[in-house]
Amino acid sequence: MNKDNILEVSDLSVAFDGRTVVEGVNFTLRRSTTLGIVGESGSGKSVSTLALMGLLPKNASVSGSAILNGKELLTLDEEGFRGIRGKRISMIFQEPMTSLNPVQKCGAQVVEMLRQHKEVGDKEARERVIELFREVLLPRPEKIFESYPHEISGGQKQRVMIAMALINKPDILIADEPTTALDVTVQKTILELLKDLQKKHGTSIIFITHDLGVIAQIANEIMVMYRGKVMEHGDAQSILHNPSEPYTKGLLACRPPLDSKPRRLPTVEDYLEGVKGDVQDDANVSSHTLTPSQPLISVKDLDVTYTLKKSFFGKPLQTLKGVDGISFDIMEGETLGLVGESGCGKSTLGRAMLRLIEHSSGSISYRGHSLDTLSAKEMRALRPKLQIIFQDPYSSLNPRITIGDAITEPLRVHGHAERSRTLELMEQVGLKAEWYSRYPHELSGGQRQRVCIARALILQPELVVCDESVSALDVSVQAQVLNLLNDLKEHYGFTYLFITHDLSVVHYMADRIMVMQKGKIVERGTPDDLFNNPQTDYTRTLIDAIPRV
């Protein structure tokens, strides 16, 4: 084994119940460097690394070789892996909320990891964890040590996970999509934190993601995977600027560009099928144009106030303004982008506008008619015209009913169920008619999101609120869904409120953009004006945080 290599993987293959999902993977990881593994969901990225830690289920069979500092990993039994996990190889999982125990304090969870491999007293363990919390830039580390996961933000939970992975100073840190669900600003700080910790401790990192823009910020080498196989592997700069495989070219091209607005985003399938010859094809088509029209929705001085604490008699003692004095119009036929970090009030504003939650003051009018005084029955009659696509396509679908029934359900509620209408719309959003009887768990994330889009559009609404509706998707699937939303808008004349934290996506989709911070609109304008001449430091920070190749 080369002394510069800490890990050498040869001919790694993984099968579940005889079905091969990873085939013949080879790579080496050098000391104090970062290997980026890139590919779509289902490409075998996570399975390959879980095999190195002995975390695959019992129905998995693993073959090949993985040598860590001269020791073979793949022949270890469970007791042998327990001595490796957390001490020699640690992992940061994709979703920090589900990876942390919700009924155990954050500090106690990191202490537990420390005590798996070292005998330390309570005082020393607490001091070491709090010091590491400071190192990973957690604010008020003593307070977070005593906090439960639900009491801290997503970025802070991810930092707790990083601290847990680093507490025993492992040789290798595996980061499995650690920034996918985070704001671009939080994502940037997490990437910078990992680079700083690598310099300080000399840790080798395997960074897994579907986004080549993210991998460009951190990796020395890149390995591109597709359907369980390595498509190409080499120096990061050469792969990013001179990819040899059509699949890699497609991954690079399908992220919305910031310097142009093509009519359609290229997809990975375009490159695999040879439709696209070059990343720059069709990149300079003129922007979407917006013809003057009447306001469809008007919002004036809208406030949404949450009561955080009440007295014994129910009197509010502590309140928080989720939306603070916001006014705007959405013109008929336009896409209005609403962008900002998590917690700024974007989703609250979108839901209050549809009266899914009630506002404290201000007014909302639809086609000149006030929505404020409508009863629940009157709002229900108006619901077909005002629809929403939620962020998470899995939790917003009932797992017990088929996708055909889920799409048809709004028709039944409003008294005109038609199976033929459902089948027609399924075809329009790219779902096969024969999938009518499938359940949500039988579809991919992108397919589930198409079901949610079809369900929202089945009643032919006039306004659709897209609430972070592509943020959880692979960049390749994201491009397909964005193309679909634009196609449907052109065909049916929909009006969109497009809520997101991703500025590259909102730049591509929106005719106008509003930037939201701490419940207020701090800036608004056309995409080009906002990106070329931002007026606030906050907008500049959001733009600077966009990952670029």
N, C-alpha and C positions, 0 to 999 in steps of 0.2 A: 504493500500500500504506500502510495506517495505521501511523504511526511507533510506536504502542504494541504492534503485532502483530509478532512475530518470524517466524511461519509462517502462511501462508494457503493452505488446501487447498480446491479447488473441483472438484466433480463427479468425484471420484476413483473409478475403476472398475478392477477387476482380474478377469481371466478366465484359467483354465488350460485349454489345448487347446479353447478356445471356450466353456467352461462358466463363467458369471459367478459369482464368489464374493463380490465387493464391488461395490456398485452405487450411484453417485451420492452419495458421501460428501462433506460440506462441513463444515469447522470452521476456526476461527482459534485460534492459541495466542498469548496475550499474554506479554510479557516478565515474568520472575520470578513466574509463576503456574503452577498445576498443573491440567492437564486430565485427568480420569479417564475412561477408556473402559471400559465395563462390558458384559458379555454372557457367554453360555455358550460352551463350546468349539465351534468351527466357526462363530461369528457373524461372523468377519472382522476381529476386533480386531488380532491380530498381523500378518495379511497386509497390512492398511492401512498399518501403520507400517514393515514390511519394504520395502514399495514406495517409501517415502520415502528409504530408505537404499540402494536398488538391490540388495537381497539376495534377491530372488525368483528362482526357477529359470528356465531359458531358455524353458520352455514357457508362461511367464506373459506376458500382454499387459496393459499398463497404459495407461490414458487419463485425461485430466483435467489438472489443474494443481496444483502445489505450489510456492509461492514462499517461499524462505527469505532474509530480508533483501534482497528485490528480485531474487533469482536463482532461475530456474526449475530445479527438481530433476529432474523426470521426463524431460527431454530429454538429461540428462547421459549420456555413455558411461562405461565402466568406469573409465577413468583419471580422469574428472571426479569420480566417486563416491569414488574412493580419497582424493582431496583433501578430501572432505567428512566421510567416516566417521572417527569418533574425534576429529576436530578441531572440527567445527561441530555434528555430531549424534553422540551416543554411545548405546549400548544396553546395558542389563543384562538378560541372558537369564534365563529361568525356572529352569533347573536348573543351578546353579553347578558341580556335579561334572562334567557332560558338557560344559560350556562352557569349563572350564579344561583345559589340556593335562596329563594325568596324569604324564607323564615329564619335565616341566619345572618348575623351582622357581617358587613364586608370585611372588617378586620379579622374576625374569627375564622373566616373562610381562608384567608391568606395564611394565618397562623397554622391552620390545619395542614396546609400544604408543606409548610416549613417543618412541622413535626413528623411528617411522613418519613423524612430522611435525616433529621438531626434532633438530638435531645437538648432542648432548651427550656429554661424556666419561663414563667408567665411574663415577668418584667422584661427579660431580654427579648423574648419573642415580640412583645408589644413595641419595644423600642426599634427593633429591626424592621418591622412592618411599617411603622410610621415614617422611619427614615426612607424606606423604599417608596412610600406614597409621595413623599416630598420629591424624590428623584424622578418619578413619573409625572410630576407637575400637577398633583391633585391639590386643589385649594383646601384649606382647613383640614389637614390630614388627621388630626386628633378627632375631629367631629365625624369625618367620613369613616374612621375606624369603628365608630359606634353606630353608624347608619346602616339601615337596611337597603338593599338594592333599589327598591321603588322610590326611595327618598333622594336619589341622585340622578343626574342627567345621563343620557346615552353615552356621551363622550367620557363622562366620569366613570361609568360602569366599565367601559372598555379599558380605561387606565387601571382600574382595579384588576381586571383580567390580565393585563400586561404585568402588573406587580406580582400577581399569583404565579405567572409563568416564569418570572425571573428571580423569585425569592431564593431558590437554591442554586443560582448562577449556572444554568445549564450550558452545555457546549453548543446546542442547536435549539433555536426558537422557530417553531412552525406557526406562521400567522395565516389562518384560514379565513380569507375574505374579512379581515378585521375592520374594514372601513366602508363596507358596501352600504349599510343602512344609515351612515352618518352624513351630516351636512358637509359641504365642501370645505368650510373653514375648519371644522373639527377633524375632518379627514387629513387636511394638510398638517395640523399640529401633531396628529398621531404618527404620520409618516416621518416628520422631523424628529419626534421623540424616539422612534425606533432607530433612526440613524445615529442619534446622539448616544443612545444606550449601547449600540453596537461599537461605536468608537471607544466608549469608556470601558466596556467589559470584554471586547473582542469576540462577541457572540456571532456565530454563523446563523443566518436567517434563511428559511424557505418561506417565501411570500406568495400566497395563492390568491388569484383574483381573475375576474373576467374582463378587466378593463386595462388595456395597454397604456392608456393615459396615466393611470395610477402606477403601473409597474415601471414606467419611464422615470418616475421620481425616486425610485429606491433600489432597483436591481442592477447588479453587475453582469449577470447572465440571465438569459430568458429561455425557458422551455415551453413550447406551444403544444398543447394536447388537443386531440379531436377524436372522439369515440374510442377512448382508451389507448390511443397510440400517440407517440411523439411525432409531430409533424415537422418541427425544426427546433434546433437547439444551438445556442452560441452566444457570442458577445451581445450585450443589450443594445448597444448603439448600431451594430450592423443589422440586427433583426428589425429594429424600429425604423431605420432609414433605408434599408435595402432588403426587405423580406423576399424570400424565394418562393414561398408557398402561397397559392391563391387564398387559402383559409386565413393565413396571417394578414394578407392584404385586406381581406374582408373585415376582419376585426378592427384593423386600423381605420378603415374608411367609414364604418357604420356609425361612429360617434358624430353627432351634429357638429359641423365646422363653425368657427366663430367669425370667419372672414367672408362668409357667403351664406346664401339661403337657397339651396337647390329645391326644385319642385318635389323631388323624392329623395329620401336617404338611400344610399346603396346598402344592400344587405349581404351577409355572408353567402347566402345562396346564389346571389348574382355572380359572385367571384368563383364559387365552386362550379357553377354551370357555364362559366366563361362569358357571361353577359357583359360584365364590366372588365374593361381592359386596363384601366388606370384609375388610381385613387382620385385624381382631379377631374375625371369625366363629369360633365353636367354640374360642375361646382359653381359656375358663375351665372346661373339663371337668376333673373331679377326677383326681388323680394315679393312676398305676398302684398297685394295692394288692397286697401280698404276703401270702399266707396262710401260717401256720406249716407247716414241712415238715422233712424229715430232710436232713442234709448230704449232698450228692451227692459233693463232693470236700472233703477236709480236708487242709490243709497245715500242718505243724508245724516251726518252727525251721529253715526251708529256707535253705541256703547254696549259692550257685553261685560258684566261684572260678576265675578265669582265670589261667593262667601267662603272664606277659609276657616273662620272661627265664629261661633255663636255663643251668646250668653245662655244661662239656664232657661231664660224665658224666650229664646229664639231671636233675640236682637243681634244683628251682625256686629261683631267686634273687630273683625279683620277681613278686608276685601282685597281682591286683585282684579284689575281691569285687563281682560284678555283682548278686548278691542276698544280703542280709545278715540272717539270722535272722528270716525272715518267717513268720508264722502267720495263717491265716484259714480259714474255711469258706465254701463256696458252697452255698446251699440249693437243693434241687430246685425248678425252675421259676422261679428268680429271674434277674435280670440284675445282675451285680456289675460296676460300673465301676471301671477301674484307670486313673488319670490321673497325668501327670507329664511333665516335659520330656524331650527326646531324650537318651539316655544314662543315664537314671535306673534302668534295669533292667526296664522293663515287659515288653518282648518276651521278654527272657531268662527272666523269671518264668513267662510264659505257656507258653513252649516247654519249660521244665524241668518244669512241672506235667504236661505230656503226655509227658514223657520223650523229647522230640525232641532235647534235650541233657541230659546227666547232671548231677545235683546233687552237691555235695561232701559235704553232711551234711544231717540233717533227715529228715522222712518225708512221703510223699504217700499218701493212701488214697482209694479210690474205692468208695463204698457200704460202707465199713467194712473193705475188703480192701486190704492194703498193695500198692502198685505197686513198691516199692523193690527187691524181690527177684525180680521177674518176669524171665524170660529174654526174649530178643528174639522168640522164637517165641510165647511167652505174651502179650507185649505186642501182637504183630501180630494175634492173635486178638481183642484188646480194642479195637483201633484203630477199628472201625466205631462204637463208642460215644463216642469222643473225637476230635473233628475241629477243624480250624483253617481260618480264612479269612485269607489273607495280605494285606499292605498293597497291593502293586502287582499289579493284575490282569493286566498284560501279561507281566511277567517270571515270574509263577507259572503261566502256561499254556504248554504246548509249542506253538511256532508251526507245527510240522509236522503236527499232528493236528487234525482238525475239532473243533468245540466239542461236537458230539454224542458223539464218541469220548472227549473229555476228561471229560465228565460220566459216561459209562458205565464208564470205566476202573476206578474203585474197585469197582464191582459185579463186574467180571471178576476183579480181584485176589482178591476174597473168594468167588469161585465161583458167582455167580448173576447173570449179565448179562441184562438185560431191556430191549430197546429201548422197549417200551411204557411202562415205568416212567420212563425218561429223558424221553420225549416229554411225559408227564404232568407231571413236575416242571418241565420247561422252560416249559410253559404257566403253572404256578403262580408262577414267578419272573419272568414277563413276557417270555419269549423265545418267538418264533414257532416252531412245529414245523418249518416249511420252512427254518429256519436251521441245522438239524442238520448239514448238510454244509459250512457256512461255516467259515472259518479265523479265528483271533483277530484278525488285522489287518483283517478286513472288518467288525469291530464297533466301536462307540464305547467309550469308557472305562467308562461306566455299564453298557453291555451286557456287557462283559467281566467286570465285577465280579459281575453276575448269574450268569454262567457259573461263576465261582469259588464263589459261594454255593450254586448247584445241585450242584456237584461235592462240596462239603462235606456237603450234606444228603442226598445220594442214598442213603446207608447208614442213614438215620434215626438219627442219633447222639442221645445224651442231653445231652452237653456240647459247645458250640461256642465256641472261642476266636476272637473277632473282633479281629485284630491290626491296628489302624489301618485298618480295612477301608473307611472312607469318606473318609479324609483327603486323597486325591488327586483327589477328584471335585468337579465344579461344585456350588455350593450347591443348585441345582435338582435335579440328579441325586442328590445326597446325600439330599435329602428323600424322593425316591422309594425309595431303598435302605433308609433307616431305617424307612419305613412297611412295606416288604416284610419286613424282619427282624422287626418286631413282629407282622405278620400271621402269619408262619410260626411264631413262638413260640406265638401263641395257638392255631394250628391243630394243631401237633404237640407242644406242651408242652416245647419246648427249654429248656435252661438256658444262659445266655450269660456268658462273661467278656468284657467289652467294653473293650478297650484303646484309649486315645486320648490326644492332648494337647489336644483341643478341649473345654473345659469346658461350652460351651453344648450340644454333642452329648451328652456323658455325663449332663448334668443331665436331658435329655429321655429318654434311654434307660434309665437305671439305677434300680434299687430301692435299692441301697446303693452308696456310692463309697468307694474307698480312694485316698489321695493318696500317691504314691511319690516319694522324693527320695534320690538317691545310694545306691540299693540297699535302702533301708528304707521301711517304711510310717510316715509322719509324722502322718497323720490319717485317720479313717474316720467315716462317718455317713451319714444319708439325704441326698439331694440338697438338700432345702430347708434342713436344719440346716447343712450345709456351706456353702451359699451365703449364708444369712442370718446365720450366726454362726461364721465360720471361726476356728479355734483357733490356727493357726500363721501366721507372717508369710509363709511360702512359699505357702500356700493363698491368702492375701489377694493376693499378687503375681500368681498365676495368674488369679484372678478379675478383678483390675483390668486385666489385659492383654487381656481379651475385647473385640474390636472391636464397638462399639455405634453404631447410627445416631442 
